[in-house]
Amino acid sequence: MPLAKLFVEGSLDSNVLNPILQGNPILHQGGSKNALKPRALVDRRENQVAAGYLRDRDFDFDPPPDLSKPTLDYKYKDTPIGWRWCRHEIENYLIEPVIVSEAMAWPISDVEEAICQAGRKIRSYEAARWTVGIVRRALPPHYELETRPAVLNEIALPPALDSAAVNAWASNNIETHRSCLAGVTDPPLAHRSFETFAARFDEAFVADVSNVLLWFSGKDILAGMAEWLSIKAGANPGVFRAAMRDWIIAHPERALELLPEWKSLTEVIRA
């Protein structure tokens, strides 16, 4: 069933995607990425609105093997209603070299080299961010410390309510939670994780612009391009991002031709 409403994270997503989707579905800013699914579910359950959401991938998930379409993030009653970008965030698409080249009349090779140079500058930082991201996956809200046994129905009590039984349950529940947190935040483990990402993001890796755009934060890449942008166009990263936003707003059909994942987005949310 096609979506009637699509929640996105912020104003940049909304501004860029509005001309792409042309009101089909209607876009709504939903706040943080973790707020999007609950808002879509409330609309579906309480208002009978065919709502869905689109979120950034960020460091919460590894890049998917299929880059041709947004990754399915959630199904509601076997119906897909949530997706996430294949790349890190929407900025990663605004600096796609073919888009920048056409919008700014710059050689594609110059743009690719600038992105790769930014990748070289920030690769250790991205390794650190991925390390933290891996740890964060095991922390709340992904793993919550519940105040009642998870196996209970909504209105129910544990079979044993004596002091010893409930104290044992509370202690075991807290210890399980503590052990999980202690395990994933173990310093040697975190160090090994960082070293693994640092080794992955080697010179050959950052020499491939597709790797940089897929694995690194678009905002960080833009920040890493600051000096190049100043020399090339007398612009800071924020001004350049706004210029790319405005070009896509003015050329939505061309943007769909140049960004196959965006074209697939229009198809999956209208299916």
C-alpha positions in Angstrom: 0.0 0.0 0.0 1.5 3.4 -1.0 2.5 5.7 1.8 0.4 8.8 2.4 2.8 10.4 4.9 6.6 10.0 5.2 8.5 11.2 8.3 12.0 12.4 7.8 14.6 13.7 10.3 15.1 17.4 9.6 14.6 20.4 7.4 17.4 19.6 5.0 15.8 16.2 4.2 12.4 17.8 3.8 13.6 20.6 1.6 15.6 18.3 -0.7 13.0 15.5 -0.9 9.9 17.7 -1.3 10.5 18.4 -5.0 11.6 14.9 -5.5 8.4 13.3 -4.2 6.0 16.2 -5.2 3.6 15.5 -2.4 3.4 11.8 -3.0 3.8 11.0 -0.1 3.5 14.1 2.0 6.7 14.8 4.0 6.7 15.6 7.7 9.7 16.4 9.9 9.7 13.9 12.7 12.7 14.9 14.8 15.5 12.5 15.7 16.0 9.2 13.9 14.8 7.3 17.0 11.5 9.2 17.0 10.5 8.5 13.4 9.3 4.9 13.8 7.1 5.7 16.9 5.5 8.6 15.1 4.7 6.5 12.1 3.3 3.7 14.2 1.1 6.1 16.2 -0.4 7.4 12.9 -1.0 3.9 11.7 -2.5 2.5 14.9 -4.5 5.5 16.1 -5.2 7.6 13.0 -5.4 4.9 10.3 -2.9 6.9 8.2 -0.5 5.0 5.9 2.6 6.6 7.5 6.2 5.6 7.1 9.6 7.0 7.8 13.1 7.4 6.2 16.1 7.7 8.5 19.9 8.2 8.3 22.0 5.0 8.5 24.6 6.8 10.6 26.9 4.5 12.6 24.0 2.3 13.7 24.3 -0.1 10.8 27.0 -1.3 8.5 26.5 -0.3 4.8 24.2 -2.8 3.1 25.4 -5.1 0.2 22.6 -3.8 -2.0 23.2 -0.1 -2.7 20.6 0.2 -5.4 17.7 1.1 -3.1 17.2 2.3 0.5 17.5 -0.5 3.1 14.3 -1.8 4.7 14.4 -0.7 8.4 11.0 -1.9 9.7 7.9 -3.8 8.8 4.5 -3.3 10.4 2.2 -6.3 10.1 4.4 -7.5 7.2 4.1 -4.2 5.5 7.3 -2.2 4.9 7.0 1.2 6.5 10.5 2.2 7.4 13.7 2.7 5.4 17.2 4.0 5.9 19.7 5.4 3.5 22.5 3.2 2.2 25.0 6.0 2.7 25.5 7.6 6.1 23.2 10.6 5.7 21.7 12.9 3.2 24.9 15.0 2.9 26.6 12.0 1.4 24.3 12.3 -1.6 24.6 16.1 -1.9 28.3 15.7 -2.5 28.0 12.9 -5.1 30.6 13.9 -7.7 28.4 13.7 -10.7 25.9 16.0 -8.9 28.5 18.5 -7.9 30.1 18.4 -11.3 26.9 19.2 -13.1 25.7 21.8 -10.5 29.0 23.6 -10.2 30.6 23.0 -13.7 33.7 21.5 -12.1 35.5 18.4 -13.5 34.3 15.2 -11.8 37.9 14.2 -11.3 38.6 17.4 -9.2 35.5 16.7 -7.0 36.5 13.0 -6.5 40.0 14.0 -5.6 38.8 16.5 -3.1 36.5 13.9 -1.5 39.3 11.4 -1.3 41.7 14.0 0.2 39.0 14.8 2.8 38.8 11.0 3.5 42.5 10.8 4.1 42.3 13.7 6.6 39.4 12.3 8.6 39.9 8.5 8.3 41.2 8.1 11.9 38.3 10.2 13.2 35.9 8.0 11.3 37.5 4.9 12.7 36.9 6.3 16.2 33.3 7.2 15.4 32.7 3.7 14.0 34.2 2.2 17.2 31.8 4.3 19.4 29.0 3.4 17.0 29.6 -0.3 17.4 29.5 0.0 21.2 26.4 2.2 21.1 24.4 -0.5 19.2 24.4 -2.6 22.4 23.3 0.3 24.7 19.8 1.7 25.4 17.5 2.1 23.6 18.7 -1.1 21.8 19.1 -2.9 25.1 16.9 -1.6 27.9 16.8 -2.4 31.6 13.2 -3.3 32.1 11.4 -2.8 35.4 9.2 -5.9 35.0 9.8 -9.4 33.5 9.6 -9.3 29.8 7.6 -12.6 29.6 4.6 -11.1 31.5 1.4 -10.0 29.8 0.5 -6.3 30.0 -1.7 -6.9 33.1 0.0 -9.6 35.1 2.2 -10.4 38.1 5.2 -12.8 38.5 4.1 -16.2 40.0 6.3 -15.6 43.1 6.0 -12.2 44.9 7.9 -13.0 48.1 10.9 -10.8 49.0 13.5 -13.4 48.1 12.0 -14.2 44.7 11.5 -10.6 43.5 14.9 -9.6 44.9 16.6 -12.4 42.9 14.8 -11.4 39.7 15.8 -7.7 40.2 19.4 -8.7 40.9 19.7 -11.1 38.0 18.1 -8.5 35.7 20.5 -5.8 36.7 23.5 -8.1 36.5 22.6 -9.2 33.0 22.3 -5.6 32.0 25.6 -4.7 33.7 27.4 -7.6 32.1 26.2 -6.6 28.7 27.4 -3.0 29.2 30.7 -4.0 30.7 31.4 -6.4 27.8 30.8 -4.0 25.0 32.6 -1.1 26.8 35.7 -3.2 27.6 38.7 -0.9 26.8 40.8 -3.6 25.1 37.8 -4.6 23.0 37.2 -1.0 22.0 40.9 -0.6 21.2 40.8 -3.7 18.9 37.7 -2.3 17.2 39.4 1.0 16.5 42.5 -0.8 15.1 40.3 -2.9 12.9 38.5 0.2 11.4 41.8 2.1 11.1 43.3 -0.8 9.2 40.2 -1.0 6.9 40.4 2.7 6.2 43.8 2.5 4.7 45.3 4.4 1.7 43.7 2.2 -0.9 40.3 2.5 0.8 40.2 6.3 0.9 41.5 6.4 -2.7 38.1 5.0 -3.8 35.6 7.8 -3.7 32.7 5.3 -3.4 34.2 3.9 -0.2 34.5 7.4 1.4 30.9 8.3 0.4 29.5 5.0 1.7 31.4 4.7 5.0 32.2 8.2 6.2 29.9 10.9 7.5 28.9 13.3 4.9 29.1 16.2 7.3 32.6 15.2 8.2 33.6 14.9 4.6 32.3 18.4 4.0 34.3 19.7 6.9 37.3 18.0 5.5 36.8 19.7 2.2 36.7 23.2 3.8 40.0 24.4 2.6 39.5 23.1 -0.9 36.0 24.7 -1.1 37.4 28.0 0.1 40.0 28.0 -2.7 37.7 26.6 -5.3 34.6 28.6 -4.7 35.3 31.0 -1.9 32.6 29.1 0.1 32.5 27.4 3.4 31.0 23.9 3.8 27.6 25.2 4.9 27.3 27.6 2.0 28.3 24.9 -0.4 25.8 22.4 1.1 23.1 25.0 0.7 24.1 25.5 -3.0 23.8 21.8 -3.6 20.5 21.7 -1.8 19.2 24.5 -4.0 20.4 22.8 -7.2 18.5 19.6 -6.4 15.4 21.6 -5.5 15.6 23.2 -8.9 16.5 20.0 -10.8 14.6 17.1 -9.1 14.2 15.0 -12.3 17.9 15.3 -13.1 18.7 14.4 -9.5 16.7 11.2 -9.8 18.6 10.3 -13.0 21.9 10.8 -11.2 21.0 9.1 -7.9 19.6 5.7 -8.6 19.0 5.0 -4.9 16.7 8.1 -4.8 14.8 6.8 -7.9 14.3 3.5 -6.1 13.1 5.4 -3.0 10.2 6.8 -4.9 9.3 3.3 -6.1 9.4 1.5 -2.8 7.4 4.1 -0.8 4.7 4.1 -3.5 4.5 0.4 -4.0 
